[in-house]
Amino acid sequence: MLILNPIFVSLLRGTIRSAIRSSEWLDEHYERVSLEYVLHSRSHLVTALRTAVTVRRDFPKQLSTMAAPTSNDGPITASQGLHSTSAIHKMSVANADLPRLLDEAKDATNVEKNMLIRQAFLTYPKAVIFSMILSTAIVMEGYDAVLLANFYAFPSFNARYGSPTGDPNNPYQIPAAWQAGLSNGAGVGEILGLFINGIVSERYGYRKTMLVSLVAVISFIFIPFFAKDLITLQIGEILCGIPWGVFQTLTTAYASEVCPTQLRAYLTTYVNLCWVIGQLIGSGVLRSLVQRSDQWSYRIPFAVQWIWPIPIIIGVLFAPESPWWLVRHGRIQDAKEALRSLTSKKNSDASFNIDDTIAMIVTTNELEKALESGVGYLDCFKGIDLRRTEIVCVTWAIQNLCGSAFMGYSTYFYEQAGLPTVQAFNMSMAQYAIGFLGTIGSWFLMSHAGRRTLYVHGLAMLTLILLCIGLTSISTAKGASWGIGSLLLVYTFVYDITVGPVCYSLVAEIPSTRLKTKSIVLARSVYNVMGIINGVIVPYMLNPTAWNWKGKAGFFWAGMCFLCFTWTYFRLPEPRGRTYGELDILFERDISARKFKGTDVSPWAHEGIDRVASDKKGKGEEKEMGAEFVEQVSA
């Protein structure tokens, strides 16, 4: 036993008694929360206070260490540390039945994490179907992205809208300034659509927003189809970009919310597959019409865009609303019905329970509210959400900063590199077919390697390929153009097996569920801004009447890709296999990106917040417990 200064011991006893008796939180919630919540780490507190008494000058430091553990290693529970304790306390205030909800949420979390992929598909078959139907809208955007970029290599399109060059090999060219303007027209419209979606979809729901956007795109396609000059074509592209911007974020958010953890990667990266499918179809349509010299050679490709909206509208009419959206709006019973519509009662996993899953959604939503995660755009830049916003924005921007612009302008690039027009279109079709296979291959890699690993290694490989493209372009050999084309095919495969599809999984998993739509909107907006910049500089890089860099642009993009690799290594975490509740705790505890994978979390622990077992347990008993605790401290 230590010999203590009597005055200091008396002061210490009084302080602890006062904290126990007059704690505002304990007085307000006495009947709901037991005293063990305050004292569940009693033995650690005794040790810390004994040390503080021995070395009085270190008392504030020791108390701070005791109250807020600084280690980022080892298991973390929701009741650990000042911030998490406060979050659980706020949740207990908002939910009188929190202990039961936490138990059910914990059960649902364990079931979801232990569910095999095959079981997940059998349990959520309708969620997979409806997610794929909505994501198919991205085919239209991928199709149009190829359409305009490759029209610049289309003889009949250049003759109708271009200017004479005096070059017998390329008699007409769309001026570089108009190439940049047309390519960026859709991007500007998409940014408008993104911000509209962030507000409208959160207020009216995903289904209604999707239906209105599909009707809008049917109307707007008439403008480029009947365009007689570049100005009209530009207006049409801007207006079509608005619903495309809605599709970009809404489909990813819906896919991530209607499916379990095991299927998240597959359904979110399916969005990228739809993008590649659109590009492949666009290249095929252009290749089939490249030798036509009349106006229908470029009007038919515009008309093909009317094929998709009607079937998608029919599918959306039958699709249920996202259960997460319904919970955020307090419609718990509707959320249960929606979840029931997304799952199969006949083939579902034996351990799956709809009530437990809804409890997990409710508690995740309440946890994020307790962590002061709002639902507005400004909330994306506050507290722990600032880091999450940075990650999703840079992750998506990397898609446009790693040299992928070469793929969008592939046909024009091949043509400027020296390939005949028909062969340039053949190479583009091969490129997108390889991209299709690469995206499917990414599904197998993600189940073993994880998102972060694929992103880091993918960017490293893309940097080397771009450097090789630059070096090959220096050569004056006859086969150099075919060498550049072959390297671009390799680039496409690596991109579409790593960075391309994995990005969609990351931007859907990293944000908090309450800010998911807003975060994806901001991230995609950054992506589109980078796309607009690409749309300005890439035509100048490739156009023979401008900078005329051609393959030497590979050096520039290799440098940009290396910078992306550096950021990814230090800042991108690994969300693979994590529920949204676990990710909330990891970000709240400020775990470094490289430690996300190995850190153990238990977000639904609720030691000390169980209801008092008997109403007979009065304040007298609590005082006795407090007195016993003080005696242990002074012993």
N, C-alpha and C positions, 0 to 999 in steps of 0.2 A: 504494500500500500504506500502511495506517495504522501509525503507531508506537504500539505497545500496551504497557501496563505488563506486564513479564515475569511478575510474580507472578500478576496477574489472568488472563493468557493461560494460564499453567500450570494454574491452578485451573479455568479453563473447559475446557481439554483433558481434565483428569482427570474432570470431571463428565460430559462427553459420553462418554468411553471407558467410564466406570462404568455409564452408562445403557445403552450398547450391550451390554456384556459381561454385566451382572448383571440385565438386565430379566427379571423373573420370568415374564412372558408369553412372551418370546422363548425362554427356556430350556425352558419346559414344552412349547412347540409348535414347536420348531425344525424338525422334520421335516415339519411341515404347512404352515407359513407362511414365506414368504421375507422376507428383510430389507427388500426394497423396500417392504413394507407400512409399516414404520417410517419409511423415508427417501424415500417417493414425492414428498414436497413439499420435497426437499432444498434446492433453490435459494431457496425462500422462507425456510427456516430459516436459511440462511447470511446472507441480507440482514438478518433480524431480529436475529441474534446480533451482526453487525457494528455495527448501530445501538446495541445494548445495551452493547457494549464502549466505544463512543465516549461514551455518556452513561450512566455506571454507575448513577446513581440511578434511571434509568428501566427498568433491566433487568427487574424483576418484571412491570412493566406491559407491556413489549414482549413478553415471553415469553408472558404471558397472552393478548395480542392474537394472537400467532402461533398459539397452540394452539387457540383457540376463536374463529373469525371471528364478528363481531357483525352483519354486514350481513345483512338479510333479503331483499335483492334479488339477482336473477341466479340462475343454475343452482345447484342443490344436489344433491350426490350423497351416497350412504349412507356414504361414507368421509370425509365432511367434518365437522369439528367434533368435540369431545370425546365427546359423547353418541353420535353416530352411529358413530364409530370403535369405541367400547366395545360397541355393539350388534352390529356386524359381527364383532368379536372373539368375543363370546359365541356367536354363531351358528356360527362356525368351530369352537368347542370342542364344540358339540352335534352338529355334522354334519361328519364327516370328508370327505364328498363335496360340500362347499358350493360350490366353484367351478363344478362341473357343474350343480348345482341352480340357481345364480344365472343361468347362461347360458340354461338352459331357461326359467326364470321370466321373464327379459328377453324371450325370443322370444315367450312366451305373452302377455306384457303388450302387446308391440307388435302382435301379431295381434288381440288383443281390442280395443285402442283404435282400430285402423285398420279394423275390421270394419264394414261398412255395416249399417244396420238390417235391410234385407232379408236379407242374409247371416246375420245373427244369428238371425233367425226361422227360416231354413232349417236352420241348424246346431243350434239348440236347440228344436225344435218340441215335444218331449215335456216339456221344462222349462216351457214356456209353458202347456201344457195342465194339467199337474199343479199348477202354481202357481195357476192360475185356479180349479181344483177346490177346493183348500184355502181360497183367499180367499173363495169363495162362502159360507163359513160366516158371514162378516160380514153377509150379507144378513139373517140372523136377528136380529142385534143392532140393525141399522138399523131393521128392521121393528118390533121391540118398543119402541124409543125413540119412534117415532111413535105407537105404539098407546096407551100410557098417557097421554102428553102430550095427545093429541087425544081420548081418552076423556072428558076433563074438559069437552069441548064436546058430548058425546054425551048426548042426552036420556034414553035408556033406562038408560045406565050411571049417570048422576047420580041417577035415580029409585031405582035398586037400592041404591047405596052412599052416596048423598049425604044431606044434611040440608036440611030446608025453609028457604027464605029469606024467604018472604012477598012476593017480587017475582013478579008474574004473568008477566013476560017470562022470568025464570029461576027457576022454582019450586023447583028443587033445585040445590045446588052441593056439590061435594066441598070440605070446609073447607081453607083454605090450608095449615094445618099437615099435614093428611093428603096433600094434593097434594105438598108438599115431601118427606114421608116416603116415599110410593110412588115418586116419581121418583128418590129417592136410594137406595132399596132395591137396585135393580139395580146402582147405582154402587158400593155397599159390597161386594156380592158380586163385582163385577168386580175390585176391588182385591185381594180374597182370591185370586181366580183368577190374577191377574197374578203375584203372588209365588209361588204354587204352580207356575205355569208356568216361572218363572225358575229354579227348582231342579229340577223334574221333567224338563223337556224337555232340559236340559243333561246330565242323568244317563242318561235312557232314550231320548232321541231325539225328533224332531218327530213321526214317524209314530205311535208308541205313545201319546204324550201326546194327539195329536189324536183318535185312535180312542176312548180312554177318555172324553174330554170330550164327544164326540158322543153316546155312549151315555148319559152323565149328563144331557145336556140333553133327550133324549127322555123320560127319567124325570121330570125336574123340571117339565116343561110341564103334567103332570097337575094340579099344585097350583093354579096360577092358573085353569086351565080349570074346576075344580070348586069354586073359592073361593066361600064363602057370605058372607064379611064382609071388611072391609078388612085385618084382622090376618092372615088366611090369605093374602090377596092379597099382602101385604107379605112374608110368609115365602117365598112362591113366587118373587117377584121377586128376593129376595136369593140364593136357591139357583140360579135360572137365571143370575144374574149371574156365578157362579163359572166355568162353562164359557165364557161369553161373554168373560170376562177372559182366558182362555187363547187364545181365537180372536184377540183384539185384537193380541197380540204375536207369537204363533207364526206366523200367516199372513204377517205383514210380514217377519219374520226369514227364513222359508223362501223367500219370493219373492226376497229380496235375495241369497240364497246360491246358488240353483240357476241363476240367469240371469247372462249376461255384462254388462259395464258398459253396453253400448248398450241393453239391454232393462230395466235396473234401474228406471229412472224409470217405464216403462209398467206393469210388473208390480206394483210397489209402490203406485202410484197407482190401480191397478185395485181395490185394497182399498177406497179411498174410493168408487169407482164402485159397488162392491157395497153399501156403506153407503147410497148414494143410491138404488140399486135397491130396497133393503129399505124405505126411506122411501116411495118411490113406490108400491110394492105395498101397503104399509100404508095409505096415504091412499086408494088405490083400493078396497081392501076395506072400509074404514070408510065411504067415500062410498056404496058400493052397499048398505050396511046401515043408514044413518043414519035412514031413515024407518020402520024396523021398531021396534016397541015391546015385543017380547018379549025373553026372556033370551038367545035365540040371536043377537041383534044384537051382543052383546059376547062370547059364548062362541065363536062361529065364528071371529072374528079370532084368539083364542088357539089354536084347533085348527089353523089354517093353518100354524102354526110346525112342525108335525110333517112337513110336506112335504119339507123340505130335508135333514135329517140322514141318511136312508137312502142317497140317491144319493151324498152326499159320502163316507159310509163306504166305499161300493164303490170310489170313485175313490182314496181314501187307501190302501186295501189294495193297489192296483197301483202306487202312487207310491214311488219310491226315497227313501232317506234323503238328507239334505243331505251332499254331499261334504265341505263345510267341517266339519260336525259329526264326520264319520268321521275326518278328519285330526286334529282336536283330541283324539280318543281313540286315536290311533296306528294306526288301521285303514286303512292306505294302499291295500292291494289292494282292500278293499271300496269305498273312495272312487273308485278307478278304475272299478269295475263300476257304481257309482251314476252317475258322470259319463257312462259309456257308455249307460246307460239313459235319460239325459236328453237325449242328442244323437242326431243322425241321421248314420249313417256314409255313407249314400247321397247326401244333399244337403248335407253339411257343406262349409264353406269349405275350399279346397285347402290353405291354410296352417295350418288348425286341427290340433292334435296333443294327444291326451288326456294323454300323459305330461308334456308341457310345461305344460299347465294344472294338473295335479296338483302339479308342481314349484312353480308360482307360489303355489298354496294352501299348500303346505308351508313355503315360504320366508316368506310373509306371516305364517303362524302362528309360525314361529321368530323372526321379527323382533319381533313383538309380545311374545313371551316374553322376548327379549333386552332389550326396552325395559321389562321388568318389568310387563307387563300381565297381571294374574292373571285368575281366572275367578269371583271372589266379588263379592258386592254391595259390600263395603268397597273393593275395588279400583277401583270406579267413581269413587271420591272421592280417589284418590291420583295424584300426578304429573300427567302430561299428560292422563290420562283424566278428571280433574276438569273441565277445560275442555270436553271432549267431552260429559260428562254434563250440564253446565250448558246447552249448546246444545240437546241433544235434549229436555231437560225443558222448557225455556222455549218452544222451538219448538212442542211439542205443547200446552202450556198456552195458547198464544196462540189456538188454535182455540176455546177456551172463554172467552177474555178479550176477544175482538174483537167481541162482540155476536151471535155465532151462536145464542145461546139463543133469539133471536126466531124462528129457523127451526124449532127443536124444538117450540115452543109456537105455531106459526103459526096453526093453526085456531082455537085458543082466543084468540090475539091478534086475529085478524080479527074474531071474534065480539064481543070486548070493544070493538073499535074501531068497531063499529056495523054490520057486515055480517050478513045473515041466515045461519042455520046451514048451509043447503045451499050458498049462495054461498061461505061460509068454507071448506067442504071442497073446492069447485071450485078456489078460489084456491090451496089447499095442494097439490092435484094438479098444477096448473100450475107451482107453485114447484119441486116435486121433478123434474118433467119438464125444467125449465130447468136445474136442478142436474145432471141426467144429461148434457145437452148441454154444459154448462160443463166437466165433468170430462173428457169426450172432447176438447173444445177445448184443455184444458191439455196434452194429449199433444203437440199440434203446437207450442204455445208453448214447452214445455220443451226441445224439440230445437233451438230457436233462441235463446231468451232466457236460459235457465239458471234454477236454483232460487232463488237469492238475489234476482235481479231481479224475479221474479214475486212473491216474498213481500213485498219492500219496496214495490213499486208497488201490489200488491193491498191491503195494509194502508192505504196512503195513500188509495186510492179508497173503501175501506170506511168510513174515518173521515168522509169527506165525505158519504156516503150516510146514515150514522147521524145526522149532524148535520141533514141535510135532513128525516129522519123526525121528529126532535124538533121542528123548526121547523113542520112541517106539522101536527103534533098540536095546536099552539097555536090553529090556525084553527078557527072554529066553522062554516065553510061546510059545506053538505050533502055535497059530494063529497070532503071531507077524508079520510074513511075509505077511499075508493077510491084516493086519492092515496097514503096510507100503504101500502095493499096493493100498489100498483104499485112503490113504492120498495123494498119488501121483496122483490119479484120481481127487481128489478135487483140488490139486495144479494146474493141467492142466486146469481145468475149470476156476479157478480164473485168471490164467495167460492169457488164451485166450479170456477172456472177458474184460481184462484191459490192462496189459503191452504189450502183444503180438501184437494185432492189432493197438492199439492207437499209438504205436511207429511209424508206417508207416505214419500215418497222421501227426504227429509232425515233423518228419524229412523232409516232403515235404512242410510244411507250414512255418517253422521258417526261412529258408535261404532267402536271396534276390533272385529275379527271375533271375538276371544276373549270380549269383553264385550258383544257385540251383543244377545243375549237379555236379559241383566241390565239393560243400558242402556235398551232399549225398555220393559222392565217398569217401571223407575223413571219413565221419561218418561210412559208411559200412566197410571201411578198419580197423577202430578202432574195430568195431564189430568182424571182421574176425580175427584180432590179438588176441582179447580176446577169440575167438573160438579156435584158435590154442593153446593158453595156456590151455583152458579147455580140448582140445584134448590130451594134454600131461598129465595133472594131473588126469583127471577123470578115465582113464583106470587104473592108479595106485591105485586110491581110491577104485575101485570096484574089480580089479583082485585079485583072491585068492593067486596068486603067488607073489604079490607085497605088497602094504600097507594093503589091505584087510579091509578097513574101512566099506564098505557096507553102511548100513543105517546111521551109525554115521557121514557120510559126511554131513548129514543134519545140524549138528551144525556149520560146517564151512560155509555152504552156507547161513544159517540164519544170521550169522554175516555180510557177504558180502551184503546180501539183506537189512539189516538195514542201512548200510552206503549209499546204493543207495537211500533209503527212505529219509535220511537226506538231501542229495544233491537235490533231487527232490523238497522237500518242500521249500527250499530257492532259487533255481535257475531256476526252470522250469516255464515259463509263460503260459498263457492261450490264444491260438490263435483262439479259436472257434468264428465263425461268423465274423472274420476280413478279409477284402480284403488285397491283398499284399501291396497296397499303405498305408493302415492304419498301417500294421505291420512295414513298413519302418519308419513311423513317430514315432511310439512307441519306436522302438529301437534307432532311432536318438536322441530322447529326454531322453534316458537312464531311462525309467520307470522301476521300480523294478518288479520282476516277480510276486509278490503277488498283484500288483496294475494294471496289464495288463487288467484284466477283467472289472474293474470299470472305467477305464479312457476313456473319450470321445475324439475322434479324428475326424477331418475334413480335410483329406489330400488334397482335391482339392479346398480349399478356395483360392481365388486369388484377395483379396482386394488390390487395388493399382497397378495392373499390366495390367489393361484394357488399350486399345489403347486410345490415345487422341481423343476426340470426333471430333474435327475440326482441320484441318491443319492450320487454321488462328491463333491458339493459339500459341503465340511465347514466346521467352525467356523473353520478357518484362513482360508478365503476370506472369511467374514463379517467376521473381524477386519481383513482387508486393506481391505474396503469401508468399515468403520468408521474405520480410520486415514486412508483417503483423504478421508473426509468431514470429519474433524477438521482435516486439513491445509487443506481449503478454507475452513473457518471462520476459521482463524488467519491465512490469507493476506491 
